[in-house]
Amino acid sequence: MKKVLVIGNGGREHALVDALARSPQNPEIYNFGSGINPGIKKLVKEIKIGNAKNSAEVVTFAQSIKPDLVVIGPEDPLSVGVVDELKKISVSCFGPTKKCAQLESSKSFTRNLLQKYNIDASPGFAVFDTLNEKAMKIFFDKFQGQIVVKADGLIGGKGVLVAGDHFTEFSEILEFSSRSIEKFGRVVLEEKLIGEEFSLISLVDGETVLDCPAIQDHKRAFVGDTGPNTGGMGCISDEYNSLPFLREEDLKEAHEITVQTMQAIEKEVGEKYVGVMYGGFIVTSRGVKLIEYNARFGDPEALNILPILESNFLDVCDKAISGNLKEIGRLEFKKVATVVKYLCPEGYPTSPVKDVPIKIAKDFKETENQKVLFASIAEENNELILKGSRAVGILGTGNSIEEANLNCEKMIQNFSGPLFYRKDIGTKELIQKRIDHLKKVIVS
């Protein structure tokens, strides 16, 4: 029996553990994270509570259980080199090394990489390692203030300021840039891209790129794409494992960008990239452009993708680690639409309620078209307790996005307490808004 260790304990990791548990090899699964996820608890042999960013703690636990492979969920362990330390004790990992994980942990690394290897996917950008007010103002004026400012490091999804959404004045850019330079040594200014965003998550072994279904995340907290940015309130995909506004050529373009980037990073750092390359792309009037790369599965995106994966996920991880993904050929997914909505504590993301219980209907039951994935929630005295962030991911699937949304909404009715969610995710109105917007963008 294979032993697998999964690092992380959120909704993404619940989806990862669930996908591994469905593997025909019936692996023995262990979990290492900052808390006990009640969904993960039902599927694993043991949970070890610890700091996943502390390589020594992870290595010590791995030495005690001797896993055949480790699957790393969050970005932080990757950015600090947990994979490198596990490799030193001959433990195989599905996840990139610290040098390769710079693809996510350093925005300047990625932009410079694409520029150096002539990968035409970036907006106009400039990297600053000092607070050069004059040069920053020239860049700001060049794009009439329509720019994006990115901290050159990981700040839990809060390292980006977008013109119109987060700032209007040049002085706000200087303030944010100063903090980024102080903390990370650099800040990145970019042209604001106009279009429709989509996520294309790919599994790679340094030679082969296998794509998952295209997904669209909804970052803003409230209905109508309003309110503060979040880690993601939910995602959709259609019955063709794509999105209603995407063309086949858009997906091919995004795929090719990932292939070129995977090849470029090996040339740059001398190591093959193994694991997940999650491209955040945008369809613009100038073609598909890269917003950013992440070095792991997205959350919520993993909640849409992994439950409908028909390929043997454990086998896919093994083949990626051994450099034999080409033997898989392609990843197989159910041909269904998906809608995921996160139930969040009231007040999220700015002042969420926490340490209070929620209730689930006694006759609650998952079905073929309805799945529940637990995230920032704990189980205490047979009660589910909110821990302050996105709490429960609800997945609905169906023959259309409309049907998937209906199944998602039906399942949500089983939950009660101080919760809220984005009711407009997966609705005809919001999808049509996206389609109409992109038509205008392409014409312009």
C-alpha positions in Angstrom: 0.0 0.0 0.0 1.3 3.4 -1.0 1.7 6.1 1.7 0.9 9.7 0.7 1.4 12.8 2.8 -0.7 15.9 1.9 0.5 19.2 3.2 -2.2 21.8 4.1 -5.6 21.6 5.6 -8.0 23.9 3.6 -10.6 23.3 1.0 -8.1 22.7 -1.7 -6.4 20.1 0.4 -9.8 18.4 1.2 -10.2 18.1 -2.6 -6.7 16.8 -3.0 -7.1 14.1 -0.3 -10.5 13.2 -1.8 -9.0 12.7 -5.3 -6.2 10.6 -3.9 -8.6 8.5 -1.9 -10.5 7.6 -5.1 -7.3 6.2 -6.6 -7.5 2.4 -7.3 -4.3 1.8 -5.3 -6.2 2.7 -2.1 -3.3 4.7 -0.7 -2.8 5.3 3.0 -3.0 9.1 3.4 -1.5 11.3 6.0 -2.1 15.0 6.5 0.1 17.8 7.9 -1.4 21.2 8.5 -2.3 24.0 11.0 -5.5 22.4 12.1 -7.9 19.4 11.7 -10.2 19.7 8.7 -13.3 17.6 9.5 -13.6 16.5 5.8 -9.9 15.5 5.6 -10.1 13.7 9.0 -12.6 11.1 7.6 -10.2 10.2 4.7 -6.8 10.0 6.3 -5.0 7.7 8.7 -3.4 10.4 10.7 -3.3 14.2 11.0 -0.2 16.0 12.3 -0.7 19.6 13.4 2.3 21.8 12.7 3.7 24.7 10.7 3.9 23.8 7.1 6.3 26.7 6.4 8.8 25.1 8.9 10.7 22.6 6.7 12.2 20.9 9.7 8.8 20.1 11.2 7.6 18.7 7.8 10.8 16.6 7.4 10.6 15.2 10.9 7.0 14.0 10.4 7.9 12.6 6.9 10.8 10.7 8.5 8.4 9.2 11.0 5.8 7.9 8.5 8.1 7.4 5.5 5.7 8.4 2.7 6.2 7.2 -0.9 5.3 10.7 -2.0 4.3 14.1 -0.7 1.6 16.4 -2.3 1.9 20.0 -1.3 -1.2 22.1 -1.4 -0.4 25.7 -0.3 2.1 28.1 -1.8 4.0 29.0 1.4 5.8 25.6 1.9 6.8 25.7 -1.7 8.3 29.2 -1.5 10.4 28.3 1.5 11.8 25.1 0.0 10.0 22.3 1.7 10.4 20.2 -1.5 14.2 20.8 -1.5 14.4 19.6 2.1 12.3 16.5 1.5 14.4 15.6 -1.5 17.5 15.6 0.7 15.9 12.7 2.7 14.9 11.0 -0.6 11.2 11.7 -0.4 9.5 12.4 -3.7 7.3 15.5 -4.0 4.5 16.6 -6.4 5.4 20.2 -6.2 8.2 22.5 -7.5 11.5 23.3 -5.8 12.1 26.7 -4.2 13.9 28.0 -7.3 11.0 26.9 -9.6 8.4 28.2 -7.1 9.7 31.7 -7.7 7.2 31.6 -10.6 4.6 32.5 -7.9 6.7 33.9 -5.0 8.4 36.6 -7.1 6.3 38.6 -9.6 9.5 40.2 -11.0 11.1 36.8 -11.5 8.2 35.7 -13.8 8.0 39.0 -15.8 11.8 39.0 -16.3 11.7 35.3 -17.3 9.1 35.9 -20.0 10.9 38.9 -21.3 14.3 37.2 -21.4 13.0 34.1 -23.3 10.8 36.1 -25.7 7.5 34.8 -24.4 5.0 37.3 -25.6 2.4 37.2 -22.8 3.2 40.1 -20.5 1.7 43.6 -20.3 4.0 46.6 -20.2 5.8 46.4 -16.8 8.7 47.9 -14.8 10.5 46.5 -11.8 11.8 48.9 -9.0 14.2 48.1 -6.2 14.2 51.6 -4.9 11.4 54.1 -4.5 12.1 56.0 -7.7 9.2 58.5 -7.7 10.1 60.2 -11.0 10.4 56.9 -12.9 7.3 55.5 -11.3 5.4 58.7 -12.3 6.6 58.3 -15.9 5.2 54.7 -16.0 2.0 55.8 -14.3 1.4 58.6 -16.9 2.3 56.4 -19.8 -0.8 54.3 -19.1 -2.9 57.2 -17.9 -2.9 55.8 -14.4 -4.4 52.5 -15.5 -1.8 50.3 -13.9 -1.5 47.4 -11.4 1.0 47.4 -8.6 2.3 44.0 -7.3 4.3 43.3 -4.2 7.3 41.0 -5.1 6.4 38.3 -2.6 3.5 36.4 -1.0 1.0 38.3 1.1 -1.9 35.9 1.2 -3.6 37.2 -1.9 -3.4 40.8 -0.7 -0.3 41.8 -2.6 -1.9 43.5 -5.6 -3.4 46.9 -6.1 -5.5 47.5 -9.2 -6.4 51.0 -10.6 -10.0 51.8 -10.0 -10.5 48.9 -7.6 -7.9 49.7 -4.9 -6.5 53.1 -5.7 -7.0 56.3 -7.7 -4.1 58.5 -6.6 -0.4 58.2 -7.4 0.4 58.8 -3.8 -1.3 55.4 -2.9 1.1 53.6 -5.3 4.1 55.2 -3.6 2.9 54.1 -0.2 2.3 50.5 -1.3 5.5 50.4 -3.3 7.5 51.6 -0.3 6.1 48.8 1.9 6.8 46.1 -0.8 10.4 47.3 -1.4 11.0 47.3 2.4 9.7 43.8 2.8 10.7 42.1 -0.5 13.3 44.3 -2.0 11.3 45.0 -5.1 7.9 46.1 -6.5 6.4 45.5 -9.9 4.3 48.1 -11.8 2.2 46.7 -14.7 -0.1 48.0 -17.4 -3.7 47.2 -16.4 -5.1 44.6 -18.9 -8.7 44.8 -20.0 -10.6 41.6 -20.9 -12.0 38.5 -19.4 -9.9 36.4 -17.0 -9.7 32.6 -16.8 -7.6 30.1 -15.0 -5.8 27.3 -16.8 -4.3 24.9 -14.4 -1.7 22.5 -15.8 0.1 19.5 -14.4 3.7 19.4 -15.6 6.9 17.3 -15.3 9.4 19.5 -17.0 8.7 18.0 -20.4 5.0 17.5 -20.8 2.0 19.9 -20.0 -1.4 18.4 -19.3 -4.3 20.9 -18.9 -7.2 20.8 -16.5 -10.6 22.4 -17.4 -10.6 26.2 -17.8 -12.2 27.9 -14.8 -13.3 31.4 -13.9 -12.9 32.6 -10.3 -14.9 35.4 -8.7 -12.6 37.4 -6.4 -14.9 40.2 -5.2 -16.9 39.4 -2.0 -20.3 40.6 -3.0 -23.0 40.2 -5.7 -22.3 42.1 -8.9 -18.5 41.9 -8.5 -18.5 44.5 -5.7 -16.8 44.7 -2.4 -13.2 43.8 -1.3 -11.1 41.2 -3.0 -11.1 37.7 -1.4 -9.2 34.5 -1.8 -12.1 33.6 -4.2 -15.8 33.3 -3.6 -16.4 30.6 -6.2 -15.7 29.3 -9.7 -17.5 28.0 -12.8 -16.7 25.8 -15.8 -19.0 24.6 -18.5 -20.0 21.2 -19.8 -17.2 21.3 -22.3 -14.6 21.7 -19.5 -14.2 25.3 -20.7 -16.0 28.6 -20.3 -18.9 30.1 -22.5 -16.8 33.1 -23.6 -13.6 31.2 -24.5 -12.6 30.0 -28.0 -10.4 27.0 -28.7 -7.6 29.2 -29.8 -7.6 31.0 -26.5 -7.0 27.7 -24.7 -4.3 26.8 -27.2 -2.6 30.1 -26.7 -2.6 29.8 -22.9 -1.3 26.2 -23.1 1.6 27.3 -25.3 2.5 30.1 -22.9 2.8 27.5 -20.1 4.8 25.1 -22.3 7.3 27.9 -23.1 7.4 29.1 -19.5 8.1 25.6 -18.2 11.0 25.2 -20.7 12.3 28.7 -19.9 12.4 28.1 -16.1 14.6 25.0 -16.5 17.0 27.0 -18.6 17.0 29.8 -16.0 17.4 27.8 -12.8 18.7 24.5 -14.0 15.9 22.4 -12.5 12.9 20.8 -14.1 9.5 22.2 -12.9 7.4 19.4 -11.4 3.9 19.9 -10.1 1.2 22.5 -10.9 1.6 25.5 -13.1 -1.6 27.5 -12.6 -1.8 30.3 -15.1 -4.1 33.2 -14.5 -4.8 34.4 -18.0 -6.9 37.2 -19.6 -8.3 37.4 -23.1 -7.6 40.9 -24.5 -7.9 42.7 -27.8 -4.2 41.8 -28.2 -4.7 38.1 -27.6 -4.2 36.0 -24.4 -1.9 37.5 -21.8 -0.6 36.2 -18.5 -1.7 38.0 -15.3 0.3 35.7 -13.0 1.4 32.1 -12.4 0.8 30.2 -9.2 2.8 27.1 -8.3 0.0 25.0 -6.9 -3.7 24.3 -7.4 -6.0 27.3 -6.9 -8.6 27.5 -4.2 -11.5 27.4 -5.1 -10.4 26.1 -8.6 -9.3 22.8 -7.1 -12.9 22.3 -5.8 -14.2 22.5 -9.4 -11.5 20.4 -11.0 -10.5 17.5 -8.7 -13.9 16.1 -7.9 -14.6 15.6 -11.7 -11.2 14.2 -12.5 -11.5 10.7 -13.9 -7.8 10.0 -14.3 -6.1 8.2 -11.4 -4.7 11.2 -9.5 -2.1 9.2 -7.6 -0.8 7.7 -10.9 -0.6 11.3 -12.4 1.5 12.5 -9.4 3.8 9.5 -9.8 4.2 10.0 -13.5 4.9 13.7 -13.0 7.6 13.0 -10.4 9.3 10.3 -12.6 9.1 12.6 -15.7 6.7 10.3 -17.5 3.5 12.4 -17.8 3.6 11.8 -21.6 2.4 8.2 -20.8 -0.8 9.7 -19.4 -1.5 11.3 -22.8 -4.3 13.6 -21.5 -6.2 14.2 -18.2 -9.7 12.8 -18.3 -12.6 14.7 -16.7 -16.3 14.2 -16.5 -18.0 16.2 -19.2 -20.1 18.2 -16.8 -20.5 21.9 -15.9 -19.4 22.9 -12.4 -20.4 25.7 -10.0 -18.6 26.2 -6.7 -19.7 28.7 -4.1 -17.9 29.3 -0.8 -20.0 29.7 2.3 -18.2 32.4 4.3 -18.6 33.8 7.8 -20.5 37.1 8.0 -18.0 40.0 7.8 -15.5 38.1 5.6 -13.0 39.2 4.5 -12.5 42.3 6.6 -14.0 41.4 10.0 -15.3 37.9 9.9 -17.1 36.3 12.8 -15.3 33.3 14.2 -15.5 30.6 16.8 -19.2 30.3 16.4 -21.1 27.2 15.2 -23.0 26.5 12.0 -25.6 23.9 11.5 -26.1 21.3 8.8 -29.5 19.6 8.2 -29.8 16.2 9.7 -30.9 14.6 6.4 -28.0 16.2 4.5 -26.4 13.9 2.0 -24.0 14.3 -0.9 -25.1 13.1 -4.3 -23.4 12.5 -7.6 -24.1 16.1 -8.5 -23.5 17.8 -5.1 -20.3 17.7 -3.0 -19.2 19.5 0.2 -15.6 20.4 0.8 -14.6 21.8 4.2 -12.1 24.7 4.5 -11.7 27.1 7.5 -13.8 25.2 9.9 -13.2 23.0 12.9 -15.2 20.3 14.7 -15.7 20.7 18.4 -18.1 18.8 20.6 -19.9 17.5 17.5 -20.4 21.0 16.2 -18.8 22.7 13.1 -17.1 25.9 14.2 -16.2 28.9 11.9 -12.5 29.8 12.1 -12.7 33.1 10.3 -12.1 32.5 6.6 -13.9 30.8 3.8 -15.6 27.9 5.6 -17.4 25.4 3.3 -17.1 25.0 -0.5 -20.3 23.7 -2.2 -19.9 22.1 -5.6 -22.8 21.5 -7.9 -22.4 19.7 -11.3 -24.8 19.2 -14.2 -25.3 19.1 -17.9 -25.1 22.9 -18.1 -23.9 25.7 -15.8 -27.6 26.4 -15.1 -28.2 22.9 -13.9 -24.9 22.9 -11.9 -25.9 26.2 -10.2 -29.3 24.7 -9.3 -27.7 21.7 -7.7 -25.2 23.9 -5.8 -28.0 26.2 -4.5 -30.0 23.1 -3.3 -27.1 21.8 -1.3 -26.5 25.3 0.2 -30.0 25.1 1.8 -28.7 22.4 4.1 -26.4 25.0 5.9 -27.4 27.7 8.4 -25.7 30.1 10.7 -23.9 33.4 10.3 -22.9 32.7 6.7 -23.1 34.4 3.3 -22.1 33.6 -0.3 -22.1 35.0 -3.8 -25.6 34.1 -5.1 -24.9 35.4 -8.6 -22.0 33.0 -9.4 -23.2 30.7 -12.1 -26.3 32.7 -13.0 -27.3 33.4 -16.7 -27.1 37.1 -16.0 -23.5 37.2 -14.8 -22.3 34.8 -17.5 -24.0 36.9 -20.2 -22.3 40.0 -18.7 -18.9 38.3 -19.2 -19.7 37.3 -22.8 -20.9 40.8 -23.7 -17.9 42.4 -22.1 -15.4 40.3 -24.0 -17.2 41.0 -27.3 -16.7 44.7 -26.7 -13.1 44.2 -25.8 -12.3 42.2 -28.9 -14.0 44.7 -31.1 -12.1 47.6 -29.5 
